[in-house]
Amino acid sequence: MEKGYDPEHQLCTDDFAGHLAHNVNLSAKAILALGAYARLCERWGHVEQARRYRAKAEEFAARWVREADDGDHYRLAFDKPGTWSQKYNLVWDRLLGLRLFPPEVARKEIAFYRRVQNRYGLPLDSRADYTKLDWIFWTATLTGSPRDFRALTDPVFRFLNETPDRSPLTDWYWTSTGRKRGFTARPVVGAVFLPMLYDRTVWKKWASRDRTHADQYAPLPSVEIRAILPTAETSPATWRYSLQRPPDNWTQPEFDDAAWREGLAGFGTSGTPGAIVHTVWNSRDIWLRRTVDLPAQTDLAPWLRIHHDEDAEVYLNGKLVATLKGYTVGYEEVPLPPEAQRIVQQGGRIVLAVHCRQSTGGQYIDVGLVGLRTASTSSLPTRATAP
């Protein structure tokens, strides 16, 4: 409800296309998710919650129709006129019977798709000539018209028959040449069966044949994540920082940072996705230092907890322990090398030093430490609990 209608600068399912803000198709996905959640609330008897989330989904859908409109189609991003994209996420409006978007939305989109598709299919969006075979089959079902379905899927069959590449059912290919762009025999091609979900008789026939009774699953590992050095999420810490390049020994414990400024974490600019800004940093580079005394952490495996935008380097007692490229849109756990883990576990005085560099867009840096306790700490848990 908070972030879904107008998504921030982030990846979507088509992550190979890069980050994009204000993604209209991703917005539709969030709107339908709210509608589905309202349906779940209704089934559980939570009448007031169901009413609230359904009303919000309807409000967002009405806004979407107005603000994504680009004449004879709907945009790729709310702020990009003259663009377009496949709105494959709209399939769930019909499949789940949510009826949040008026039928003319799908009809207008399909009519536009039929005009702009190439010999071997409809491109994913206006940014490139390639497409995704799976999304075409989703998109082709939007109106429920067999004629529309054939119009969008016939070029896919032409691609399968004429592609010069011997690759078993790639789902990512160029729509003008029929050449493979990437991916081979991935399970996403199961999307060719999506039209069956519209036919209740057909899917119930096949679903009823499943006699499997699955039980006795192995228990999931019990994972505890405990804050060692909290981030700005819960308790912003005071760091010393410099916006001017420091001497080469700035990461060493003995370096004198008394002349550096002091500021509360995190450091960055407002509007950066996931940022909790307490100290404005809007220059190209920032150098940070923090000295703390830790109790022993013998029962925990220490990890960094960091949100960086963009490239960041983290040092512990003068040793480089993490080099992170690009940016995140929220806080993430990053493993520490074994030697660094031992230093944190032993406790005592440590010095954290961080360098973050900005090139374009939002900017932010905040670093803390967490400890993991689980049956196996060799990989990051699938869900981190709040410290």
C-alpha positions in Angstrom: 0.0 0.0 0.0 2.9 2.4 0.8 5.3 1.7 -2.1 3.4 -0.4 -4.7 1.4 2.1 -6.7 4.4 4.2 -7.8 7.4 1.8 -7.5 10.8 3.3 -6.7 14.0 2.8 -8.7 14.3 -0.9 -8.6 14.4 -4.2 -10.6 11.3 -6.0 -11.6 10.9 -9.6 -12.8 12.7 -8.6 -16.1 15.8 -7.9 -14.1 18.0 -8.2 -17.2 16.5 -5.0 -18.5 17.9 -3.0 -15.6 16.5 -0.8 -12.9 13.5 1.4 -13.6 11.4 3.7 -11.5 7.6 4.3 -11.8 7.1 0.9 -13.6 3.5 0.7 -14.8 3.4 -3.1 -15.1 4.9 -3.5 -11.6 2.3 -1.0 -10.3 -0.5 -3.2 -11.7 1.0 -6.2 -9.9 0.9 -4.3 -6.6 -2.6 -3.2 -7.1 -3.8 -6.7 -7.8 -1.9 -8.0 -4.8 -3.8 -5.5 -2.6 -7.1 -6.8 -4.2 -6.1 -10.4 -3.6 -5.2 -9.5 0.0 -8.6 -8.0 0.5 -10.1 -11.2 -0.8 -8.1 -13.2 1.8 -9.2 -10.9 4.6 -12.8 -11.4 3.5 -12.4 -15.2 3.7 -11.0 -15.0 7.2 -13.9 -12.8 8.3 -11.8 -9.6 8.7 -14.5 -7.4 7.2 -13.1 -4.0 8.0 -9.6 -4.9 6.7 -11.2 -6.4 3.5 -13.1 -3.2 2.9 -10.1 -1.1 3.5 -7.7 -2.9 1.2 -10.3 -3.4 -1.5 -11.1 0.4 -1.5 -7.4 1.2 -1.7 -6.9 -1.2 -4.7 -9.9 0.3 -6.5 -8.5 3.8 -5.8 -5.1 2.8 -7.2 -6.6 1.1 -10.2 -8.6 4.2 -11.2 -5.5 6.4 -10.8 -3.5 3.9 -12.9 -5.9 4.1 -15.8 -5.6 7.9 -15.8 -1.9 8.4 -15.0 -0.5 5.5 -17.2 -2.6 6.5 -20.2 -0.7 7.4 -23.4 -3.4 7.7 -25.9 -3.8 4.4 -27.7 -1.9 2.4 -25.0 -0.5 2.6 -21.5 3.1 3.6 -20.7 6.1 1.7 -19.6 6.7 4.1 -16.7 4.3 6.8 -15.4 6.8 9.6 -16.2 7.8 8.4 -19.7 5.3 9.4 -22.4 5.8 7.7 -25.8 6.8 4.4 -24.2 5.0 1.1 -23.8 5.3 -2.4 -22.3 3.5 -5.7 -22.1 1.1 -5.5 -19.1 1.3 -9.3 -18.5 0.6 -8.8 -14.7 -3.0 -7.9 -15.6 -3.8 -11.6 -16.1 -4.6 -12.0 -12.4 -7.4 -9.5 -12.6 -9.5 -11.9 -14.6 -8.0 -15.2 -13.2 -8.8 -14.2 -9.6 -12.0 -12.4 -10.5 -10.9 -9.2 -8.9 -12.4 -6.9 -11.6 -10.3 -3.9 -10.6 -9.4 -2.7 -14.1 -12.1 -2.0 -16.7 -12.1 -4.4 -19.7 -11.3 -1.6 -22.1 -7.8 -1.4 -20.6 -7.0 -4.9 -21.9 -8.7 -4.3 -25.2 -6.8 -1.0 -25.8 -3.5 -2.7 -24.9 -4.0 -5.7 -27.2 -5.0 -3.6 -30.1 -1.8 -1.6 -29.7 0.3 -4.8 -29.3 -1.1 -6.2 -32.6 0.1 -3.1 -34.4 3.6 -2.9 -33.0 4.7 -6.6 -32.8 7.4 -7.9 -35.1 7.7 -11.0 -37.3 8.6 -13.2 -34.4 6.6 -11.7 -31.6 5.8 -8.7 -29.4 8.8 -7.1 -27.8 8.9 -6.9 -24.1 8.7 -3.2 -24.1 9.8 -0.1 -26.1 13.3 -0.2 -24.8 14.6 -3.1 -26.9 13.7 -5.5 -29.7 13.9 -8.7 -27.6 10.9 -10.5 -25.9 10.0 -13.1 -23.4 8.1 -16.1 -24.7 6.4 -16.7 -21.4 5.1 -13.2 -21.0 3.7 -13.2 -24.5 1.5 -16.2 -23.6 0.3 -14.3 -20.5 -0.3 -11.1 -22.4 -2.2 -13.0 -25.2 -4.9 -14.0 -22.7 -5.8 -10.5 -21.5 -9.0 -9.9 -23.5 -10.1 -13.5 -23.5 -10.6 -13.3 -27.3 -9.3 -16.4 -29.3 -8.6 -14.0 -32.2 -6.3 -11.8 -30.0 -4.7 -14.9 -28.6 -3.8 -16.3 -32.0 -2.6 -12.9 -33.2 0.0 -12.7 -30.5 1.0 -16.4 -30.3 1.2 -17.1 -34.1 4.5 -15.1 -34.3 5.9 -17.3 -31.5 5.2 -20.4 -33.5 6.9 -18.8 -36.5 9.9 -18.1 -34.3 10.0 -21.7 -33.1 9.9 -23.0 -36.7 12.3 -20.5 -38.2 14.9 -19.6 -35.5 18.5 -20.4 -36.7 19.5 -21.4 -33.2 19.4 -25.0 -32.0 18.3 -24.2 -28.5 15.4 -26.0 -26.8 12.7 -23.5 -26.3 14.6 -20.4 -25.2 12.3 -17.9 -23.6 14.4 -14.8 -24.4 14.9 -13.9 -28.1 15.0 -11.1 -30.7 11.7 -10.5 -32.3 13.1 -9.2 -35.6 15.7 -11.9 -36.3 14.4 -14.9 -34.4 17.9 -15.2 -32.8 18.3 -16.4 -29.2 19.2 -13.6 -26.8 19.8 -15.9 -23.8 18.4 -18.6 -21.5 17.7 -22.3 -22.5 14.9 -24.6 -21.5 13.9 -22.8 -18.3 10.8 -23.8 -16.4 9.2 -20.4 -17.1 8.1 -21.8 -20.5 5.4 -23.5 -18.5 3.6 -20.2 -19.1 2.3 -21.8 -22.4 -0.2 -23.6 -20.1 -1.5 -20.4 -18.5 -4.6 -20.3 -20.8 -5.8 -23.5 -19.0 -6.3 -21.5 -15.8 -9.2 -19.6 -17.5 -11.0 -22.9 -18.1 -12.3 -24.2 -14.8 -13.4 -27.6 -16.2 -10.0 -28.2 -17.7 -7.8 -27.3 -14.7 -10.1 -29.1 -12.3 -9.9 -32.2 -14.4 -6.1 -32.3 -14.3 -5.7 -31.0 -10.7 -8.1 -33.8 -9.5 -5.6 -36.5 -10.7 -3.0 -35.4 -8.1 -3.1 -38.0 -5.3 0.1 -37.0 -3.7 0.0 -36.5 0.1 3.1 -34.6 0.9 4.2 -34.6 4.6 7.2 -35.2 6.8 9.1 -32.3 5.4 12.6 -31.7 6.9 12.3 -28.9 9.5 13.5 -25.5 8.4 16.5 -24.3 10.4 15.8 -22.0 13.3 17.5 -18.7 12.6 18.1 -15.8 15.1 19.5 -12.5 14.0 20.7 -10.3 16.8 22.0 -6.7 16.4 25.6 -6.3 17.5 26.0 -2.7 16.1 22.5 -1.4 15.2 22.0 0.6 12.0 19.8 3.6 11.5 16.8 1.3 11.2 16.6 1.0 15.0 19.4 3.1 16.7 21.3 5.6 14.5 25.0 5.7 15.6 27.4 8.6 15.6 30.2 8.3 13.1 33.1 10.6 12.2 33.2 11.4 8.5 35.1 13.4 5.9 34.1 14.6 2.5 37.7 15.2 1.5 40.1 12.4 0.6 42.0 11.4 3.8 45.6 10.2 4.1 46.3 6.6 3.0 46.4 5.3 6.6 42.8 6.5 7.3 41.5 2.9 7.8 44.1 2.1 10.6 43.0 2.0 14.2 45.7 4.5 15.2 44.6 7.1 12.7 43.6 10.4 14.4 40.2 11.4 13.1 39.6 14.1 15.8 39.4 16.8 13.1 36.7 14.9 11.1 33.0 15.9 11.4 30.5 14.0 13.5 27.1 12.8 12.2 24.3 10.4 12.8 23.8 7.4 10.4 22.6 7.1 7.7 24.4 9.4 5.4 22.8 10.4 2.0 20.0 12.2 0.3 16.3 12.1 0.9 14.3 10.1 -1.7 17.0 7.4 -2.1 15.1 4.1 -1.9 15.2 2.5 1.5 17.3 5.3 3.0 17.0 6.6 6.6 18.9 9.9 6.3 20.0 11.6 9.4 23.1 13.3 7.9 23.0 14.8 4.4 25.8 13.6 2.2 25.4 14.9 -1.4 29.0 15.0 -2.7 30.8 12.4 -4.7 32.7 10.5 -1.9 32.4 10.0 1.8 34.8 8.4 4.3 33.5 7.1 7.6 35.1 5.9 10.8 33.6 4.4 14.0 35.4 3.1 17.1 33.4 0.8 19.5 34.0 -1.6 22.4 32.2 -4.9 21.9 31.4 -7.6 24.4 32.4 -11.2 23.3 30.0 -12.7 20.7 31.1 -16.4 21.1 27.6 -17.8 20.2 27.0 -15.8 17.0 28.4 -15.7 13.5 28.9 -12.0 12.7 27.8 -10.4 9.4 27.7 -6.9 8.1 24.3 -5.3 7.7 24.6 -2.6 5.1 22.7 -0.3 2.7 25.0 1.2 0.1 24.3 3.5 -2.9 26.7 3.2 -4.6 30.1 1.4 -4.5 31.3 0.8 -0.9 34.4 -0.6 0.8 34.3 -1.7 4.4 37.4 -2.1 6.6 37.7 -3.7 10.1 40.8 -2.8 12.1 42.5 -1.6 8.9 41.7 -4.8 6.9 39.4 -4.7 3.9 36.5 -7.1 4.7 34.0 -6.2 1.9 34.0 -4.6 -1.6 30.5 -4.0 -2.8 29.7 -2.7 -6.3 26.5 -1.0 -7.5 23.8 -0.2 -5.0 21.1 -1.8 -2.9 17.5 -0.5 -2.3 17.4 -1.6 1.3 19.5 -3.1 4.1 21.2 -6.5 3.4 23.4 -8.9 5.2 26.9 -9.5 3.9 29.2 -12.2 5.2 32.5 -11.3 6.9 35.7 -13.2 6.2 36.6 -15.8 8.9 39.4 -13.7 10.4 37.0 -10.7 10.7 34.4 -12.9 12.3 36.9 -14.0 14.9 37.8 -10.4 15.8 34.2 -9.5 16.4 33.5 -12.7 18.3 36.4 -12.0 20.6 35.1 -8.6 21.6 37.1 -5.6 22.6 37.8 -2.4 20.7 37.3 -2.4 17.0 37.4 0.3 14.3 35.1 0.2 11.3 36.0 2.3 8.4 33.9 2.8 5.2 34.3 4.5 1.9 31.3 5.1 -0.4 31.3 6.6 -3.8 28.4 8.2 -5.7 28.1 8.6 -9.4 24.4 9.2 -10.3 20.9 9.1 -8.8 20.3 8.5 -5.1 23.1 8.0 -2.6 23.2 6.5 0.9 25.5 4.6 3.2 24.9 3.0 6.6 26.7 0.0 8.1 26.2 -2.1 11.2 26.9 -5.6 12.5 24.5 -8.5 13.2 25.1 -11.9 14.6 23.4 -15.1 13.2 22.7 -18.2 15.2 21.4 -21.1 13.3 22.0 -24.8 12.6 24.0 -23.7 9.5 25.4 -20.2 9.1 27.1 -20.9 5.8 24.4 -19.0 3.8 22.2 -16.1 4.4 18.8 -16.9 5.9 15.8 -16.4 3.6 14.2 -14.0 6.0 15.9 -11.7 8.4 14.0 -10.8 11.6 14.3 -7.2 12.8 17.3 -6.8 15.2 
